């Protein structure tokens, strides 16, 4: 079942022991971006950002009041090096 952030009672989900986000190996919580490999041979370094969840301002304030930790700004993810032959 999928909910948008404004449809979710966020604090109830945090306090409910049966409410979880379960991520299995190979799954992504968020979205995946497909990129086309460079046409020229060479070694390339790809960098990405981890984006914060799309909480509403009220949800973010409620989480802060409850001292819940969450990502509130984008941050640089570990990069990856690819070799195109």
PyMOL commands that set and color helices and strands:
alter all, ss='L'
color gray80, all
select helices_A, chain A and resi 5-7+10-15+57-65
alter helices_A, ss='H'
color red, helices_A
select strands_A, chain A and resi 42-46+49-50+75-76+80-84
alter strands_A, ss='S'
color yellow, strands_A
deselect
rebuild
show_as cartoon
